[in-house]
Amino acid sequence: MAGKGDMVDRIVELTGFPKTQVALCYDTLFDLIGEALADGDKVSVPGFGAFQVSERAARQGRNPATGETITIAASKTVRFKPSKNLKERL
């Protein structure tokens, strides 16, 4: 399973629900996760893991082409911590 289409097809196969409804649920789920993360909330999916926004401070870096020192702006990123169950499955 690699992408949305593969996952939606597999859910349809397992549940028998209409493909359009499964695709809508899939899109809605990830929209809701994105909204929660944008609000700064932590999103936990029991048995799978947790998504959390992490802030990176501004820092000094170097332009590899010129060697010039530059300031890299502060930014936010999403971190994922797998659950114990997921780790054991791997």
N, C-alpha and C positions, 0 to 999 in steps of 0.2 A: 504494500500500500504506500503510495507516494504522495498523492495529492487529494484535493477536494473530491474530484470525480470518483476516484477509487474508493474513498471513504464513504461517500454517499451511496454508491452502488452496493458496497458491502452491508451497510445498514439496511438498505431496501431488501437485500437478499435475506438478512437475518430476521427482519421484523415483518416484512410484507407490506409496510406502509408505502403510500404513493411517493414516487421519487421527488415530485415537486414539493411535497410537505417536508420530506427529509432534508432537502436542499435549503428550504426556508429556515428550518430549525438549526441547521448547521451554521448558516449565515448569521442568524440571530444570536446564537451562542457566542460566536467570536466577536460580534459587535458589542455585546454586553460585557465581555471580558475587556475589550478595548476601552469602553466607556469607563469601567471601574478603574482601570489602570490610569487613564487620563485624569481621573479625579483623585489619584494618589492612593487608592485603596489596594489592599493585598487581595488577590484572588486565589482561594484554595480549592482544589479539586480532589476530594478524598480518594485515596488509592492511586492518584496520579502524581500530584505535586502542587507547588504553589508558585504563582507569578507575583513579582513585586517590582515596583519602580525603584531604581537606584540612581542616586545623583553622583555625577563625577565632577570634582572640583576643577577649576581652571588650572592649567599647568603650562610650564615652558616646554617647548619642543624645538626641533631643528628641521629646517627644510633640507631634505636629503640632496636636492639638486645644487643648492647654493651654499649650504652650511649655515645659513642665516638663522638666528634664534627667533622663534615666533611664539606667540601666546596662543595656546589652544583653549578655546572657550569652554566654559562649564557646560555640561549637557546631562540629559537624563537618558537612561536606558532601562530595558526590562530584563530582570534576572529570573531564572527559573531554577527552582530547587526540587528535584524529583523526590517522591515519597519513598519510604522504605520498601513498600510493595513493588514499586516500579524498579527500583534498584535491584531487588531480588530477581525480578523477571529477566533482567538483562544479564 
